[in-house]
Amino acid sequence: MTILVTGATGTVGRHLVRHLLERGARVRALTRDPATAALPEGVEVVAGDLADTTTLEPAFDGVTAVHLINFAGDYRPLRNGGQIVDLAVRAGARRATVLGGWREGTLEPAVRASALEWTVLNPVNFMANVLTDWGEALRSGDRVREPYGDRKSPPIHEADIAGVAATVLAEGGHGGASYHLTGPEVLTARRMLAIIGEATGRRLRFEELTPEQAREEWSRPGERPDLAVFRAFNQDPSVTAADVVEIVLRMYATPNEYATTLTGHVEQVTGRPPRTFAQWAAEHAAAFRRR
């Protein structure tokens, strides 16, 4: 079988490519720039833009399964989800996984309405998000300045998301399932920073901001990357940068049972428990060391 991986050079995609190769699958990887993909030997790398259906036909030709992400290079939800699904079905794909984002676009409804054996993967909080959120601050200093340091989440290792996708694509048997993917433990932001400190041998500080201080700091030029991504996902032109700050503050401040509930879906699908944040931090310790 030939399995197409979209988002193949992304946080989850690279792990998924590796997992599928280890299973002996024939892997085709979609990327906008094959020259810079740097994917393992044995992967068929094809050029294409998920947001532009006219570029995708060679990538889908002859595939039997496909891993889809619901956003393109600008992080905005796809507008051409129906066209992508139609192309996959016409090409002969039988099975699909969909990696959900912060909100649904046109892709998920089209997949659910199709003849594909579909499975939706909904991780709440990638461990890798802290690379974007805290990496620069910790390479240049010893503190993270944020509000709501005791907010909780069960972060998941990106390799575990990929492990679930690889199992579903290679083995099947998960049609119509939507998996809420979590790591093995619920952690506060403050505790996650302490774990990074343990992995790097550094004394790191979580400096609690008030909501008012956060509004002031996040409104300055050079906003936090995750706020920019959140605004891109929103897609509503009437939503301003200040609105996004308020949305994020409200998310941080409001307990969310769904977002903090542990599930056993990783082990249920893959047969192995999910990796801990301490494991992830040890793997990425170099990214948090002081310059």
C-alpha positions in Angstrom: 0.0 0.0 0.0 1.1 3.6 -0.7 0.3 6.0 2.1 0.3 9.7 1.5 1.4 12.0 4.4 0.4 15.6 4.1 2.1 18.0 6.4 5.1 15.6 6.1 7.7 18.1 7.2 5.7 19.3 10.2 5.8 18.5 13.9 3.7 15.3 13.6 4.4 14.6 10.0 8.1 13.8 10.4 7.3 11.3 13.1 4.5 9.7 11.1 6.8 9.3 8.1 9.3 7.5 10.3 6.7 5.3 12.0 5.3 4.2 8.6 8.8 3.4 7.2 9.5 1.3 10.2 6.3 -0.7 9.4 7.6 -1.3 5.9 5.0 0.9 4.2 5.6 2.8 1.0 5.4 6.4 2.0 4.7 9.4 -0.2 5.3 12.8 1.4 3.6 16.0 0.3 5.5 19.3 0.7 5.5 22.7 -0.9 9.3 22.6 -1.2 10.8 19.1 -1.8 14.4 20.6 -2.0 14.3 21.4 1.7 12.2 18.5 3.0 15.1 16.5 4.4 13.0 13.4 4.8 14.5 9.9 5.3 15.8 7.8 2.4 13.1 5.7 0.8 10.4 8.3 1.0 8.8 9.5 -2.2 8.7 13.3 -1.9 6.2 15.1 -4.1 5.5 18.9 -4.5 2.1 20.3 -3.8 0.2 22.8 -1.8 -2.7 21.4 0.2 -4.6 24.7 -0.1 -4.4 24.5 -4.0 -6.2 21.4 -5.2 -4.8 21.8 -8.7 -1.3 20.9 -7.5 -2.4 17.7 -5.7 -3.3 15.1 -8.4 0.2 13.6 -8.7 0.4 13.2 -5.0 -2.8 11.3 -4.7 -2.3 9.1 -7.7 -2.5 5.4 -6.7 -2.5 6.0 -2.9 -4.5 3.6 -0.7 -4.5 5.7 2.5 -3.8 9.3 3.4 -3.0 11.4 6.4 -4.6 14.8 6.2 -4.1 18.0 8.2 -6.8 20.6 8.3 -4.7 23.7 7.6 -2.2 24.9 5.0 1.1 26.8 5.3 -0.5 29.9 6.7 -2.2 27.9 9.5 -5.7 28.8 8.2 -8.3 26.1 8.0 -8.5 24.6 4.5 -11.3 26.1 2.3 -11.0 23.2 -0.3 -11.7 20.3 2.0 -14.4 18.9 -0.3 -12.2 19.0 -3.3 -9.4 17.2 -1.5 -11.7 14.4 -0.3 -13.1 14.0 -3.8 -9.6 13.7 -5.2 -8.6 11.1 -2.6 -11.7 9.0 -3.4 -11.2 9.2 -7.2 -7.6 8.2 -6.7 -8.6 5.0 -4.9 -7.8 5.9 -1.3 -9.8 3.8 1.1 -8.6 5.1 4.5 -7.9 8.5 6.0 -6.7 10.0 9.2 -7.4 13.7 9.9 -5.3 15.7 12.4 -7.6 18.3 13.8 -6.6 21.8 14.6 -7.9 24.6 16.9 -11.1 24.7 14.9 -12.8 22.7 12.0 -12.6 24.0 8.5 -14.2 22.4 5.4 -12.1 19.2 5.6 -13.6 17.3 8.6 -17.2 17.5 7.4 -16.2 16.4 3.9 -14.3 13.4 5.2 -17.1 12.4 7.5 -19.6 12.5 4.6 -17.4 10.5 2.3 -17.0 6.8 1.6 -13.5 6.8 3.2 -12.8 4.8 6.3 -12.0 7.9 8.3 -10.5 8.5 11.7 -10.2 12.0 13.3 -7.3 12.6 15.7 -7.9 15.5 18.2 -4.8 16.1 20.4 -5.4 19.0 22.8 -1.9 20.3 23.6 1.3 19.3 21.8 4.3 19.1 24.0 6.2 20.7 21.1 4.1 23.9 21.6 6.5 24.9 24.4 9.3 25.2 21.9 7.3 28.0 20.2 6.0 29.5 23.3 9.0 29.4 25.6 12.1 28.5 23.5 13.4 32.0 22.8 12.7 33.2 26.3 14.6 30.4 27.9 17.5 30.6 25.4 18.0 34.2 26.3 17.0 34.1 30.0 15.8 32.0 32.9 12.2 32.9 33.2 8.8 32.6 31.5 6.4 35.5 32.0 2.7 34.4 31.6 -0.6 34.6 33.4 -2.4 31.6 34.9 0.6 29.5 35.7 -1.6 26.9 37.3 -3.7 26.3 34.2 -3.7 22.6 33.4 -3.5 20.3 30.4 -2.5 16.7 29.5 0.2 17.5 26.9 0.9 14.8 24.3 4.2 13.9 22.6 4.0 14.5 18.9 5.5 11.0 18.3 2.5 9.5 20.1 0.1 11.3 17.8 2.0 10.0 14.8 2.1 6.5 16.4 -1.7 6.5 16.5 -2.0 7.8 12.9 0.5 5.1 11.7 -1.4 2.3 13.4 -4.8 3.5 12.0 -3.5 4.0 8.5 -1.5 0.7 8.3 -3.9 -1.6 10.1 -7.4 -0.1 9.7 -10.3 -1.0 12.0 -10.8 2.5 13.3 -13.4 3.8 10.8 -15.7 6.4 12.2 -13.7 7.0 15.4 -12.7 10.4 16.8 -9.9 10.0 19.3 -9.2 12.6 21.9 -5.4 12.2 22.3 -3.6 13.1 25.6 -0.4 12.4 27.3 -0.3 10.3 30.5 -0.6 13.1 33.1 -2.2 16.5 33.7 0.4 19.2 34.3 0.3 22.9 35.1 2.3 25.3 33.0 4.4 26.0 36.1 5.2 22.3 36.5 6.1 21.9 32.8 8.6 24.7 33.2 10.1 23.0 36.3 10.5 19.8 34.3 12.3 21.6 31.6 14.6 23.0 34.3 15.3 19.5 35.5 16.1 18.3 32.0 18.5 21.1 31.4 20.0 21.4 34.8 18.9 25.1 35.0 17.0 27.0 37.7 14.0 28.4 35.8 11.4 30.8 37.1 7.7 31.1 36.2 6.9 34.8 36.7 3.1 35.1 37.1 1.6 38.0 35.1 -1.7 39.6 35.9 -4.2 39.6 33.0 -3.6 43.3 32.7 0.1 42.9 32.4 -0.4 40.1 29.8 -2.6 42.4 27.8 0.0 45.1 27.8 2.9 42.8 26.9 1.1 40.7 24.3 -0.1 43.8 22.5 3.5 45.0 21.8 5.1 44.5 18.4 6.6 41.1 18.0 3.7 39.2 19.5 4.0 35.6 20.8 4.0 33.2 17.8 1.1 31.2 19.2 -1.1 34.2 19.3 -0.4 34.8 15.6 -1.2 31.2 14.8 -4.5 31.4 16.8 -5.5 34.5 14.9 -4.8 32.7 11.6 -7.0 29.8 12.6 -9.8 32.1 13.5 -10.2 33.5 10.0 -12.7 36.1 11.0 -11.5 39.5 9.5 -13.4 41.4 12.2 -11.3 39.7 15.0 -8.4 42.0 16.0 -5.1 41.2 17.7 -6.6 42.6 21.0 -9.6 40.2 20.6 -7.2 37.2 20.2 -5.4 38.2 23.4 -8.8 38.2 25.2 -9.7 34.8 23.7 -6.4 33.3 24.9 -6.7 34.9 28.4 -10.2 33.5 28.7 -9.0 30.0 27.6 -6.2 30.1 30.2 -8.6 31.3 33.0 -11.5 29.0 32.3 -11.3 25.3 33.5 -12.2 23.0 30.6 -13.1 19.5 31.5 -12.6 18.2 28.0 -9.2 19.8 27.6 -8.0 18.4 31.0 -9.4 14.9 30.9 -6.9 12.1 30.4 -7.9 9.4 27.9 -6.4 6.0 27.2 -6.7 6.3 23.4 -2.9 6.3 22.6 -2.4 3.0 24.4 -5.8 1.6 23.2 -4.7 2.1 19.5 -0.9 1.6 19.7 -0.6 -0.9 22.5 1.9 1.3 24.4 1.5 4.0 27.0 2.1 7.6 25.9 5.4 9.3 26.6 5.8 11.6 29.5 6.6 15.3 29.4 9.9 14.5 31.2 10.9 12.2 28.3 10.0 14.9 25.8 12.0 17.6 27.8 15.1 15.3 27.9 14.9 14.8 24.2 14.7 18.5 23.5 16.9 19.9 26.3 19.4 21.4 23.8 16.6 23.7 22.5 16.2 25.3 26.0 19.8 25.8 26.9 21.1 29.3 27.5 23.0 30.9 24.6 
